[in-house]
Amino acid sequence: MGTTINTQTPSRLEGLSALVTGGGSGIGLEIATEFALAGALVTICGRTEEKLEKASASLNRGLSESGLSEGSVRHIVADVTHEDEIAGALEFAAGPSGRLDILVANAGGSSHIGSIVDADLTQVSATVQQNLIGTFLSIKHAVQHMSSSQNKSIVCVTSGAGIFPHRYLWAYGMAKAAVESLVKSAAEELGGRGVRVNSVAPGIIDDELMRPITQGGPLLDDYIEQTPLSSLGTVGDVARAVRFLASPDSRWITGISIMVDGGHHLRRGANYELLFSQP
């Protein structure tokens, strides 16, 4: 009996429709770039029209000049915490092909960093809304457009802070831990529909969001000390992991979290109390 050789290029996404939330910058923009270069029809969404317009125009110009991909990039303004807006964004993303194949729930952030005992409720609630509720709403409405897809994949971008404690980053970590729980519940429930749900949990990434930390100081030193590979991650490191989970290459994988953190999870979380001692 002969061996079947798979000659298909790994992680190709030709003709697949994808929505990347929080896609106007940082990790989200790099994921959109990876997808477009792999042949996907990508929609990015976020809250700032100017940022999205600039990002999509730059990506499409790069694709055209490279001649490396048949993918394209569109954008739509949407706040993931507003149900009607994210529902509209997902409908828009499904428009070109009549279906949605991939959702990357990347939008997130932290409105609170500090002690539990004097935390502001409004800031903590905003953090939970942006990370947990936004991801829930994205998944809820994505599934409605996936019925005719042969590659139904949802990838949530979480954080190491949601898997092991990072001092003073507890509000963000709490919300991301809940997203990790949501991923497992969604994977179990939606498997019967053929929908795969996984997550990628980045460590310290050298992007514009983390620039105040990655430019140097006690908190960066603490991160490096607690990371076995002793270096910062890049947006590309995360995007390539997401592309694998989004593609048919991971067709029998669901309910997992890939730690893209240089081994940080093997030690202790970063101490964000140090952020307040930086000059």
N, C-alpha and C positions, 0 to 999 in steps of 0.2 A: 504494500500500500504506500503510495507516494505522499510526500509532505506538501501541504498547501502553503505557498509562499504569498504573503500579503505585500503587494508592490505599491499599495496606495501610500502617498505621503502622509506621515502621522499628523493628526490634529488638523486636517484640512476641513474647511467649513463652507465650501462652495454652495452658494444659493440659500444658505440658512439665514433666517431672520432672527436678529438678536436685539434686545434692549439692555443697555447698561445704565443703571441709575447712578447719579453722581458722576456722570461721564465727562464733565467739562474740564477736569484737571486731575493731576496726580495719578493714583492707581487706576481710577475709572477710565481716564483718557488713555492710559497705556493698554488697558484691556481692550478698549475699542480699537486701538491701533493694531494689536495682535489679531483680533477677529477680522478686521478689514483686510489685512495682509494675507489672512488665511482664506479669503474669498467670501466672507459673510456680508450680509446686508445689515448694517449696524445703525441703530438709533441710540443716540445719547440723550439723557434728560437730566435736568437740574433746575435750579431756581433762578439762574442768571442768564438772560438772553444773550448778552454781549459775549460772555465767556463761551457759551455753547456755540454761537455762530462762528466765533474765531476758531474754535477747536475743530469743528466739522469742516470749515473751509480749508484749514491747513491740512487736515488729513486727506481730504479729497484731492487737493492739489498734489500732495506727496504721492498718492496712489497713481494719479494720472502721469506724473513725471517718471515714476519707477517702472510702470508697465508690468508690475509683478502680481497684480491681483485684479479680480473681477469684482471685488467688494466695493461698497460705497457706504457713505456715512451721512445720516440725516440727524436733525436735532429737534427737540420739542421742550418747551418750558413746562416743568411739573414739579410740584412739591410732594414728595412721597407720603407725607403725613396727611395730605388732603385726598380723600378717597376718589372724588370725581376727577381730580387731576391725574393721578397715577393710572386710573382706569382708562382715561383718554389717551395717555401716553402709550399704554400697552396696545390699545386699538390702533393707534397711529403706526406703531412699530410692526404690527402684523399686516398692515395695509399692502405693501408691495407684493407679497406672496400669498396673501390670504390666510396666513397662519403665523404663529410665533413658535420658534424652535428653541430659543435660548433666552433665559432671563438671568442677568447678573445683578443681584441686589447688593449694590456697593455703597449707596448713599448712607452716610452716618457721620458721627462726630460727637464731641463732648462739650456740653454747655457748662459743666461743673468739674472742677478739679479742686480737691481739698478734703478736709476732715468730714467724717460723718456727723459729728456732734453739732457743727454749726452750718450744715448744708442748707442752701436755699431751695425750697420746695419747687419753685418755678423752674430753676435751672435743672434740677434732677428730673422733673417731669418732662422737660424739653428733650433731655438726653434719651430718656426711654421712648418718647414719641418718635424721635428721628431714627433711632436704631431699630427698636423692636416693632413698633406699630407700623413704621414705614416698610419694613421688610415683610411683615404679615400682609399688609395691603397689596404689596407688589406680587407676592405669591398668589394670593387669593384671585387677583384679576388676570395674572399671567396664564393660569391653568385653563381659563375659559377660551383662550386662543390657541391652545396646543393640541386640540383633538385630532387634527389631520396630520400632525408632524410625525416623522419617523425618528426624530431625535429630540425628545422632550427633556430638556436639561435646565435645572435651576441651580445656580451657584450663588451662595451668600458669602459676602466678605465680612468676616468677624474680626477677632483680635485675640492675641495671646492673653490680653487682660481679661477676657471672658472665660479663660480656662484655668488660670492660676493668678493669685492676687498680685496686683501692682498697687503699692501704698499710695493713697490719695486719688487714685484713678478708679475708685470703686463704683461710681455711678455709671461710667462708661462700661466698666467690666461687668457690672450687674446686667446692663442692657444686652451686651454681647453674649453673656452666658445664657440669657433667655433666648437669644437668636439661635444659639447652638442647640438648645432644647427644641426649639421650633423646627429646625432642620431635621432632627431625628423624627419628630412626630409627623412632619410633612412627608418625609421619605417613606415612612411606614404606611401612611394613609394613601398617598398618591401613587405608590408603586402599582396598584391595580389599574391605574390609568396609563401606565407606561411612563410616568414622569419620574425622573431621577432628581434627587435633591441632596446637594452636598455643600460643604463650606471650605473656605480657605482662610486660615488665621495668620495674618502677617505679624512679624515682630517689628523691630525698629527699622523703618524704611526711609531712605534719604529722598524725600520729596518735599514739595512746598509746604504741605501741612505740618510736617515735622521739622522744618528748617530751623525754628527757634531752638530746638533741642540738638539737631545734628550738626549745627555750626560750632558746638563745643560747650563744655561746662561740666559740672559734677554729675548731672543726670545722664549725659552721654557717656561719661566715664563709667558710671554704674551699669548702664546697658551693655557696654563692651565687656566689662568684667564678668557679667552674668551670661554672656553669649559664647559658647564653646568655639565657634568659628571666628570670634573676635573681629567682626566687621559689621558694617551696615548692610542692610538689604537694599535692593533697587526695585523700582516699580516693575521692571521687566521680570524679576524673579517671581513676583506675585502673578503677573499677567500670564506667564507661561503655565503656571499651575492651574489657573482658572481656565485657560484654553483647553488643557487636557480634560478637565472635568466637564467642560461644555461640549466636547466633541464626541463623536461616535466611538473613539478609542476607549472611552470609559463606560461603554454601554452596559456593563454588568456591575457597576459601582454605584451605590447609593447609601446615604446616611452617614458618610464619613466626614472628617475634618482633616485637611492637610495643613500641618504647621510649617509655614514658610518663615522661619525665624532664626536660622543659623544655630539651632539647638537651644535657644533661650529657655524653652519649656523644660529642659533638663536641670535647670538651676532654679533660682527664685526670680520673681517678678521685679521690675524696676521700681525704685523708690521715688515716686513723684513728689515727695516732701522736699527733695533736693531742688526741685524747680524753684521753690521759694527762697532758696539760699543763694541762687545764682546772681551775679552782679547785674 
